[in-house]
Amino acid sequence: MDAAAALADLVEISPQIEAAVVIAGDGELAGSVGVPEGRASVLARAVRELLEGAAAYRTDHGRVTQLHAELAGGDLFAVATEERTIAAVAAERATPGLVFYDLKRCLAATSAGSAGGKAADAQREDRAADRGPGADET
């Protein structure tokens, strides 16, 4: 699944997420949703710098694979793999565990190629099951 389709699915199933970007391993922007035109590359660069800066403080010199920053009007989340990174801006009081879960599933969908559609469908089904029968989808 391409980044644009995976991101569209992400914001559909995770109403806490207001904007998101996928960054390719070479640092180039692979896709975005909810980010004003011209700002997606700025967000992508800022996330890369945050992850690299945080990694500089690791005593084992390893990569930082997950980041959560609380901001004045919401939160910033990032999940990084060797191949790509996904970052999202979420509403205030977002549930970190759910946001990280959704970001990881979205990132997996972009990596899975043709299996990505199945991953996105499974993600929707998992989230619907978590809400329970008759739950309001907002």
C-alpha positions in Angstrom: 0.0 0.0 0.0 1.4 3.4 -0.8 2.0 6.0 1.9 -0.9 8.3 0.8 -3.5 5.4 1.0 -2.1 4.2 4.3 -2.2 7.7 5.8 -5.8 8.2 4.6 -6.8 4.9 6.3 -4.9 6.0 9.5 -6.8 9.3 10.0 -10.1 7.5 9.1 -9.6 4.9 11.9 -7.8 7.1 14.4 -9.8 10.3 15.0 -7.2 11.4 17.5 -4.6 11.9 14.7 -4.9 15.3 13.0 -2.0 15.2 10.7 0.7 12.7 9.7 3.7 12.2 7.5 5.7 9.1 6.3 9.4 9.7 5.8 11.4 7.4 3.6 14.7 5.9 4.8 16.6 8.5 2.7 14.9 11.3 4.5 12.6 12.2 1.7 8.9 12.8 2.3 6.9 9.7 1.2 3.4 11.0 2.0 1.4 13.3 4.2 -2.2 13.9 5.3 -3.7 16.9 7.2 -0.5 18.9 6.8 -0.8 22.3 5.1 0.9 22.4 1.7 4.6 23.2 2.0 4.7 22.2 5.7 5.0 18.5 5.4 8.7 18.5 4.6 9.3 20.9 7.5 7.5 18.4 9.8 9.5 15.5 8.3 12.8 17.3 8.9 11.9 18.3 12.5 11.0 14.7 13.3 14.2 13.3 11.8 16.2 15.9 13.9 14.3 15.0 17.1 15.0 11.3 16.6 18.6 11.9 15.8 19.0 14.3 18.7 17.4 11.8 21.1 19.6 9.0 19.8 22.7 11.1 20.7 21.9 10.6 24.4 21.7 6.8 24.2 24.6 5.2 25.9 24.5 2.2 23.5 24.5 4.5 20.5 21.4 2.8 19.2 18.5 4.3 17.2 15.5 5.8 18.8 12.5 3.9 17.4 9.6 5.6 19.2 9.1 9.2 20.4 6.3 11.0 22.2 6.4 14.8 22.8 3.7 16.7 24.6 3.0 20.1 23.0 0.8 23.0 24.1 -2.1 22.0 21.9 -1.6 18.3 21.4 1.1 15.7 21.1 3.7 14.6 18.5 4.3 10.9 18.0 6.9 9.2 15.9 7.7 5.5 15.1 10.9 4.7 13.2 12.2 1.6 11.4 15.3 1.1 9.3 13.2 1.7 6.1 10.9 4.6 7.1 9.5 6.8 9.8 5.9 7.8 10.5 5.0 10.9 12.6 1.7 12.2 13.7 0.3 15.3 15.4 -2.6 14.3 17.7 -5.3 16.1 19.6 -4.9 16.9 23.3 -5.5 14.0 25.6 -4.7 11.4 22.9 -4.1 7.9 24.2 -0.5 7.2 23.6 -0.8 3.4 23.5 -3.6 3.6 20.8 -1.7 6.2 18.8 1.5 4.2 18.8 -0.5 1.0 17.8 -2.1 2.8 14.9 1.1 4.3 13.7 2.9 1.0 13.8 0.1 -0.7 11.9 0.1 2.1 9.3 3.9 1.9 8.9 3.6 -1.9 8.5 0.9 -1.3 5.8 3.3 0.9 3.8 6.0 -1.8 4.1 3.8 -4.7 3.2 3.1 -3.9 -0.4 0.1 -5.8 -1.6 -0.4 -7.2 1.9 -0.9 -3.6 3.1 -4.6 -3.6 2.2 -5.1 -6.7 4.3 -3.2 -5.0 7.2 -5.4 -1.9 7.0 -8.5 -4.0 6.9 -7.4 -6.0 9.9 -6.6 -2.7 11.7 -10.1 -1.4 11.1 -11.6 -4.7 12.3 -9.3 -4.6 15.5 -10.4 -1.1 16.3 -14.1 -1.8 15.7 -13.8 -4.9 18.0 -12.1 -2.7 20.7 -15.0 -0.3 20.6 -17.5 -3.1 21.2 -20.9 -3.8 19.7 -23.1 -0.8 19.1 -20.3 1.6 20.0 -20.5 5.0 18.3 -17.8 5.5 15.7 -16.5 9.1 16.0 
